[in-house]
Amino acid sequence: MSLYFSVLFFSFLFPFALSFDKKVAFYKSWKYLFSAISIVALLFIVWDFVFTHYGFWGFTDKYLNGIFLFNLPLEEVLFFIIIPYCCIFIYEVVKSYLPNLKLKLITKYFSLFTVVSGVFLSLFFADNSYTFSACILSVLLTIFSFRYQPNFPFFVLSFIISIIPFIVVNGILTGIVTPEPIVWYSESEIIGLRVFTIPLEDFYYSYSLLLSVAILYERFKR
């Protein structure tokens, strides 16, 4: 089992085991979830394929199992299924166990911060492909969700909660415990600011991935 696959496996294990919790009953929503994940994953895999092709980021072979889909390792493809699954599970737990929580203020300030910082980074670092694309997408999705998604406050809280496991998982992927990163980035396509070993852009990228899945997931449920 490759290191990358091990990270995904242990990330998935806990949310999957608790998917049958009676109060959350996450398994009952799988048909909506996997429909949403399939659509978003396809779009992000295309994005991933293009950026890998042009060397904006890449992978260290010794941490992979050697199976590739075009230029993407199998683990990278599975990332777009497993990580959204885990995070939407957190989202459903928040909705189920904290349905009356007042989240208006935190949603307002989180949205304001995301939009302002995303616009700033995408404008001042427009030549950096990863910075621009990840930040501008997060801005557009936030504006849409703030206006049209009634459950957006629950997503905001669940995303904030998921930042801790995100730092653990992405920290491992970007080299916090290994001599070389599993996933590396071209320094010319990022601004260079990192949280530990994680490029700042990864936070916007992950947010956009998860929010896209949440938007479709709620649409399909309705």
HELIX and SHEET records of a PDB file:
HELIX    1   1 LEU A    3  ALA A   17  1                                  15    
HELIX    2   2 LEU A   18  PHE A   20  5                                   3    
HELIX    3   3 PHE A   26  SER A   29  5                                   4    
HELIX    4   4 TRP A   30  HIS A   53  1                                  24    
HELIX    5   5 ASP A   61  TYR A   63  5                                   3    
HELIX    6   6 LEU A   74  TYR A   97  1                                  24    
HELIX    7   7 LYS A  104  PHE A  124  1                                  21    
HELIX    8   8 SER A  129  TYR A  148  1                                  20    
HELIX    9   9 PHE A  152  LEU A  173  1                                  22    
HELIX   10  10 GLU A  187  GLU A  189  5                                   3    
HELIX   11  11 LEU A  200  LYS A  221  1                                  22    
SHEET    1   A 2 TRP A  57  PHE A  59  0                                        
SHEET    2   A 2 VAL A 183  TYR A 185 -1                                        
SHEET    1   B 2 PHE A  68  LEU A  69  0                                        
SHEET    2   B 2 LEU A  72  PRO A  73 -1                                        
SHEET    1   C 2 ARG A 194  VAL A 195  0                                        
SHEET    2   C 2 ILE A 198  PRO A 199 -1                                        
END                                                                             
